[in-house]
Amino acid sequence: MAAKSPVLDDLAALRSLSSLQPLFSVERSLSAIASLGAREAARFLETLRMRTLVMSRLAPYADRPGVRQCMAAMRPKADSLQRMHKVLDANLEMLDKIARDAGLQFFAIKGLGARATYSDPGVRDFSDLDVFVRTRAEASVLVRALRTEFGYQYLKGELPWIKYDPSENLVYGQFPLVVPDGAEQLLNVDIHFGDYSVRHSSRLGLTAQLPAGAPGLHVLAPEENLGCVVNNAAGDYFVTAKDTNDLLMALSLPEFDVPRFAARLRQGGLEGFFGFIVAELRAGSVLTAAQEERLRAMPSVRTLEPVPDPQEPDWERRCLGTTVHAFEAGRRRGGLVSAVRLAVDAYGYYRDRLALSAAPSADREGAEPFELNPWTCVRLVPVDIAEDLLAGGPSPLSPAAPGRPKALKVDPGIQRLDTPSGQYVRIEDETFLATVDYVLPAELIAGARAVAAGQG
């Protein structure tokens, strides 16, 4: 057996520093900081996403030069996280009130769900508030409340999107919202609806597992929530210490239902990637006998997906892993031909980093209406974000008038308006430009304001 490289040993020691149950001593972790260098150690610790815990563990050794430099590099984000932790309860109360006023159930998922399993939730970092609701209509209620009452905005870097699964007549998707500038007391909110999408073409099967209950903000059950955590890591194609700590805390719950959790992994085809999370858990954490016993009961499936880079997210591995996953999903869905088609489609979509851009409509004439299916992610571009793409450029040709709005049979609250150069989508009272490849024809952008005003 080949010897483990010194760099991998150092990475494991830093994962240990980020673990709730560290495998190595703090001194060994400090040695890793010295070996890798303060800047590189800080960069890697940042990717592990347990900054609050790491900063508290390094604090007694802050007089050491390498440690001091490492902490200095991590401090800006660590300070920001301290502020986020202080305002978290107020933001959760805001979401709970919106849900109760609307007579709806909202479910706190991912980081919000995982922190409920921690003995000290304050050490579990988070980047935004992930909320799950059953339907697109319920998602729109929350979107409207946050945008009209609190000034939340859409963000160019993470656009809303929808998909459709005809097998269950289900529309699902996501509305990411960010706080307006200067709103220091508010936190970004990521709204998921319908189901939790898995990579290119699969789903987690979340909605059917939600319990009935009183209106308000509820915490997702740990079995489904850990499925969301695994899915998020699989999408990023990198395992953070947040992921392994969330698994560790789930293993600590005597009532954790392993078959229930395994069912979510099977539906999403995530058993293989779960094995990568387990490997990283063992690389930096020590487990109790009870945790080991529960872990052995969890799914263990070999996969052809490439092993994630232990040091940082890798786009090429993400593309290959997603392609393999799409092939397996297609084979389960419809045989070999379906598997190959789905894999080719996944590779074509993920091989390049897509960025929103405008193009002359001469290059886009006769644009086919987008399809709604589990492997086509229709991005919804808000009008103001689309118009920014034309700022400073030549004036486009006169926009073509859209046809009559066509409501989706499965969701009358969503209408599609077709033009020769592309499509608009109306969801309730908001207008978006639709794109799959992140390219918007200039004429489509030019007509967006009129369509949004109801003049198209």
Secondary structure by P-SEA (a helix, b strand, c coil): cccccaaaaaaaaaaaaacccccccaaaaaaaaaaacaaaaaaaaaaacaaaaaaaaaccccccaaaaaaaaaaaaaaaaaaaaaaaaaaaaaaaaaaaaaacbbbbbcaaaaaaaaccccccccccbbbbbbccaaaaaaaaaaaaaacbbbbbcccccbbbbbcccccccbbbbbbbccccccbbbbbbbccccccccbbbccccccbbbbccccccccaaaaaaaaaaaaaaaccccaaaaaaaaaaaacccccaaaaaaaaaaaccaaaaaaaaaaaaacccccaaaaaaaaacbbbbccccccccccccaaaaaaaaaaaaaaaaaacccaaaaaaaaaaaaaaccccccccccccccccccccccccccbbbbbbcaaaaaaaacccccccccccccccccccccccbbbbbccccbbbbcccbbbbbbccccccaaaaaaaaaaaaccc
